[in-house]
Amino acid sequence: MPMTADELLDRVEELLRRLSLEYEIYFSGGRKLPPRDTEWRLGDWLRQIEALPRRSYAQEFRLAQLQQRRALLAQLCRRRQQVKEEGWRRASDRLLAVAGARPAALAETPPRQRFTGEAAADEAALRQLFQCWQARAPQAAGVAEAGNWDLFAERLRRHLAQLWRRHPGRPVEAEIVAAGGEVKLKLRLFTVNHEPTPGSHLGQRQD
């Protein structure tokens, strides 16, 4: 005997809960492959409901809610899968709880940038350093600070201004350094032959 629309909707809701749980296990490292079989069965049940000739207003409303939940789950899982495969790029990606995820920006963002006082070039260098800072300080004591662009930019600009007041027109190199459980941003003046001279740094401990 064919299932009624309400029975099919109950089955879809049950499968949706199961799919969410199985994806959680997958992203936590508890299974090797994503739950494609459950995902396929869920889609099959939804197609059966959509093929029914008649549905009440309440059934239509419930179906729309379930489809929306499925779409949101799919969107979140795609983002988590991207983090799993490519590593995290933003501070918010670290909140997705993907086992084994590594910072993608470490391999892609150079940890050293040079500042010359040219506004456009210095702004681009600043954003590159911020990306690298986020990647290298994920477990620092102040996670909010690690992901706070305004705070990072204000502190770096202040240090640059202090160096340029003492040494007008000199290029400054800024470098992200992680060592001994600490993440530091070191600023150094450069001479004509590009030999570094001492500057200043701001740091953040990595627990």
Contacts in CASP RR format, 6 or more apart in sequence:
PFRMAT RR
TARGET T0000
AUTHOR 0000-0000-0000
METHOD contacts of the structure
MODEL  1
MPMTADELLDRVEELLRRLSLEYEIYFSGGRKLPPRDTEWRLGDWLRQIE
ALPRRSYAQEFRLAQLQQRRALLAQLCRRRQQVKEEGWRRASDRLLAVAG
ARPAALAETPPRQRFTGEAAADEAALRQLFQCWQARAPQAAGVAEAGNWD
LFAERLRRHLAQLWRRHPGRPVEAEIVAAGGEVKLKLRLFTVNHEPTPGS
HLGQRQD
3 11 0 8 1.000
3 48 0 8 1.000
5 49 0 8 1.000
5 52 0 8 1.000
5 55 0 8 1.000
5 56 0 8 1.000
5 59 0 8 1.000
6 59 0 8 1.000
8 45 0 8 1.000
8 48 0 8 1.000
8 49 0 8 1.000
8 52 0 8 1.000
9 49 0 8 1.000
9 59 0 8 1.000
9 62 0 8 1.000
9 63 0 8 1.000
9 66 0 8 1.000
11 45 0 8 1.000
12 42 0 8 1.000
12 45 0 8 1.000
12 46 0 8 1.000
12 49 0 8 1.000
12 66 0 8 1.000
13 66 0 8 1.000
15 38 0 8 1.000
15 41 0 8 1.000
15 42 0 8 1.000
15 45 0 8 1.000
16 42 0 8 1.000
16 66 0 8 1.000
16 69 0 8 1.000
16 70 0 8 1.000
16 73 0 8 1.000
18 38 0 8 1.000
19 35 0 8 1.000
19 38 0 8 1.000
19 39 0 8 1.000
19 42 0 8 1.000
19 73 0 8 1.000
20 73 0 8 1.000
22 31 0 8 1.000
22 35 0 8 1.000
22 38 0 8 1.000
23 34 0 8 1.000
23 35 0 8 1.000
23 73 0 8 1.000
23 77 0 8 1.000
23 80 0 8 1.000
25 31 0 8 1.000
26 33 0 8 1.000
26 34 0 8 1.000
26 35 0 8 1.000
27 77 0 8 1.000
27 80 0 8 1.000
27 84 0 8 1.000
27 96 0 8 1.000
27 97 0 8 1.000
27 98 0 8 1.000
27 99 0 8 1.000
28 97 0 8 1.000
28 99 0 8 1.000
29 99 0 8 1.000
29 100 0 8 1.000
30 99 0 8 1.000
34 77 0 8 1.000
34 81 0 8 1.000
42 70 0 8 1.000
46 63 0 8 1.000
46 66 0 8 1.000
46 67 0 8 1.000
46 70 0 8 1.000
49 55 0 8 1.000
49 63 0 8 1.000
50 63 0 8 1.000
55 63 0 8 1.000
76 96 0 8 1.000
79 93 0 8 1.000
79 96 0 8 1.000
80 96 0 8 1.000
80 98 0 8 1.000
83 93 0 8 1.000
83 96 0 8 1.000
83 98 0 8 1.000
83 101 0 8 1.000
84 98 0 8 1.000
84 100 0 8 1.000
84 101 0 8 1.000
86 104 0 8 1.000
87 93 0 8 1.000
87 101 0 8 1.000
87 102 0 8 1.000
87 103 0 8 1.000
87 104 0 8 1.000
88 94 0 8 1.000
88 96 0 8 1.000
88 98 0 8 1.000
88 101 0 8 1.000
88 102 0 8 1.000
88 103 0 8 1.000
88 104 0 8 1.000
88 138 0 8 1.000
89 103 0 8 1.000
89 104 0 8 1.000
89 105 0 8 1.000
89 131 0 8 1.000
90 134 0 8 1.000
91 134 0 8 1.000
91 143 0 8 1.000
91 146 0 8 1.000
91 147 0 8 1.000
93 101 0 8 1.000
94 101 0 8 1.000
94 138 0 8 1.000
94 143 0 8 1.000
103 134 0 8 1.000
103 135 0 8 1.000
103 136 0 8 1.000
103 138 0 8 1.000
104 135 0 8 1.000
105 131 0 8 1.000
105 132 0 8 1.000
105 134 0 8 1.000
105 135 0 8 1.000
106 132 0 8 1.000
106 135 0 8 1.000
106 136 0 8 1.000
109 128 0 8 1.000
109 131 0 8 1.000
109 132 0 8 1.000
109 135 0 8 1.000
110 128 0 8 1.000
110 132 0 8 1.000
111 129 0 8 1.000
111 132 0 8 1.000
111 136 0 8 1.000
111 175 0 8 1.000
111 176 0 8 1.000
111 177 0 8 1.000
112 173 0 8 1.000
112 174 0 8 1.000
112 175 0 8 1.000
112 176 0 8 1.000
113 125 0 8 1.000
113 126 0 8 1.000
113 128 0 8 1.000
113 129 0 8 1.000
113 173 0 8 1.000
113 174 0 8 1.000
113 175 0 8 1.000
114 125 0 8 1.000
114 171 0 8 1.000
114 172 0 8 1.000
114 173 0 8 1.000
114 174 0 8 1.000
114 190 0 8 1.000
115 122 0 8 1.000
115 125 0 8 1.000
115 126 0 8 1.000
115 160 0 8 1.000
115 171 0 8 1.000
115 172 0 8 1.000
115 173 0 8 1.000
115 174 0 8 1.000
116 122 0 8 1.000
116 169 0 8 1.000
116 171 0 8 1.000
116 172 0 8 1.000
117 164 0 8 1.000
117 169 0 8 1.000
122 160 0 8 1.000
125 174 0 8 1.000
126 153 0 8 1.000
126 156 0 8 1.000
126 157 0 8 1.000
129 156 0 8 1.000
129 174 0 8 1.000
129 176 0 8 1.000
129 185 0 8 1.000
130 149 0 8 1.000
130 152 0 8 1.000
130 153 0 8 1.000
132 176 0 8 1.000
133 146 0 8 1.000
133 152 0 8 1.000
133 176 0 8 1.000
133 183 0 8 1.000
133 185 0 8 1.000
134 146 0 8 1.000
134 147 0 8 1.000
136 176 0 8 1.000
136 178 0 8 1.000
136 183 0 8 1.000
137 146 0 8 1.000
137 178 0 8 1.000
137 183 0 8 1.000
137 204 0 8 1.000
137 206 0 8 1.000
138 146 0 8 1.000
139 206 0 8 1.000
139 207 0 8 1.000
140 146 0 8 1.000
140 183 0 8 1.000
140 204 0 8 1.000
140 205 0 8 1.000
140 206 0 8 1.000
140 207 0 8 1.000
141 204 0 8 1.000
141 205 0 8 1.000
141 207 0 8 1.000
142 204 0 8 1.000
145 151 0 8 1.000
145 152 0 8 1.000
145 204 0 8 1.000
146 204 0 8 1.000
155 202 0 8 1.000
156 174 0 8 1.000
156 185 0 8 1.000
156 187 0 8 1.000
156 202 0 8 1.000
159 187 0 8 1.000
159 200 0 8 1.000
159 202 0 8 1.000
160 172 0 8 1.000
160 187 0 8 1.000
162 200 0 8 1.000
163 170 0 8 1.000
163 172 0 8 1.000
163 187 0 8 1.000
163 189 0 8 1.000
163 199 0 8 1.000
163 200 0 8 1.000
164 170 0 8 1.000
164 172 0 8 1.000
167 189 0 8 1.000
170 189 0 8 1.000
170 190 0 8 1.000
171 189 0 8 1.000
171 190 0 8 1.000
172 187 0 8 1.000
172 188 0 8 1.000
172 189 0 8 1.000
172 190 0 8 1.000
173 187 0 8 1.000
173 188 0 8 1.000
173 189 0 8 1.000
173 190 0 8 1.000
173 196 0 8 1.000
174 185 0 8 1.000
174 186 0 8 1.000
174 187 0 8 1.000
174 188 0 8 1.000
175 185 0 8 1.000
175 186 0 8 1.000
175 188 0 8 1.000
176 183 0 8 1.000
176 184 0 8 1.000
176 185 0 8 1.000
177 183 0 8 1.000
177 184 0 8 1.000
177 185 0 8 1.000
177 186 0 8 1.000
178 184 0 8 1.000
178 206 0 8 1.000
180 206 0 8 1.000
181 205 0 8 1.000
181 206 0 8 1.000
181 207 0 8 1.000
182 203 0 8 1.000
182 204 0 8 1.000
182 205 0 8 1.000
182 206 0 8 1.000
183 203 0 8 1.000
183 204 0 8 1.000
183 205 0 8 1.000
183 206 0 8 1.000
184 201 0 8 1.000
184 202 0 8 1.000
184 203 0 8 1.000
184 204 0 8 1.000
185 201 0 8 1.000
185 202 0 8 1.000
185 203 0 8 1.000
186 199 0 8 1.000
186 200 0 8 1.000
186 201 0 8 1.000
187 199 0 8 1.000
187 200 0 8 1.000
187 201 0 8 1.000
188 196 0 8 1.000
188 197 0 8 1.000
188 198 0 8 1.000
188 199 0 8 1.000
189 196 0 8 1.000
189 197 0 8 1.000
189 198 0 8 1.000
189 199 0 8 1.000
190 196 0 8 1.000
190 197 0 8 1.000
191 197 0 8 1.000
END
